[in-house]
Amino acid sequence: MKRILTLIFFLGCVQTFAQSQYEKDKIKELELARQMDRTRKITIQIDSAIRLSDEGHYEAADLKFRSILKSIKSVPSDLTYHFGKNSFYLGKYRQSVDWLNKYIQLKGTQGQYSEQAIEWLSKAEAELMKEREKESKHAAQVLSGDYYIDCGPTGKVVCPTCKGSAVVVKKNYFGEVYKTCPSCHKLGYLTCDEYNKLLKGKLVTSD
Ligand SMILES: [Zn+2]
């Protein structure tokens, strides 16, 4: 009797074990199928973004690439090349250099797009350099607003806002309205301090 009970217990265990194993396999299978489906959908999206880029729709391609990047956990290496190249066409050179470098780091010289990636990278770097030069030239410009202007012995300057007339013309829905000049308080001229403040956009005006 005891042996039979043991046997029944044993068989029960085997069955439970087999069932849970079966369930685990089933879950794994479903997970795998779900993953493959995701990969397939992302591949389709990547292909469509690349096509948009190839056809010259760089903005649309950029939007699509970005939405793909948001939805995936790991970025396929080919995507780094295509996104980098598309960024060049949009004039986003820093972004372009960044992603093309990624591709080269990942694939070295042996990747499907290595040669093109190196070419695009050097173009993007050249453009980026030009931009930086422009920026530094811009920064080096000397502007009058940074200095205090000497207004001469009178210490007065004809008000630039109203050209000395003390009134300004404003347009509204009903036509033109004459208003007292907000800069010079009906005087038609500014003191040198006021003039310098006006140049710097710091003159407090009454409206
Ligand atoms: Zn004025």
Residues whose N, C-alpha, C, O or C-beta is under 5 A from the ligand:
A	BS01	ZN	C159 T161 C162 A166 C181 S183 C184 G188
